[in-house]
Amino acid sequence: MSTYQWRKSSYSADASNCVNVAADSGVIAIRESDEPEAVLTTTPAALRSFIRGTKAGRLDHVK
């Protein structure tokens, strides 16, 4: 596993409970700052699709 250069939103300020994101060689890595060992990976296309679907409300009724 490569060493990711993690970034967090500027909206997080000094909060310790943030989502961090990194990109490396066509892979997007996502982690919760409170549990940095748990890393999810995806592709840019899949993440883009997830974000668009979320914004469109397609996940509002997921159970």
PEGIJO-V284053 format. One record per pair of residues at least 24 apart in sequence whose C-alpha atoms are under 7 Angstrom apart, sorted by the first residue. I is the first residue (numbers start at 1). GAP is how many residues later the second one is. D is the distance in whole Angstrom. If there is no record, write none. Layout:
# PEGIJO-V284053
I:GAP:D
I:GAP:D
This chain:
# PEGIJO-V284053
none
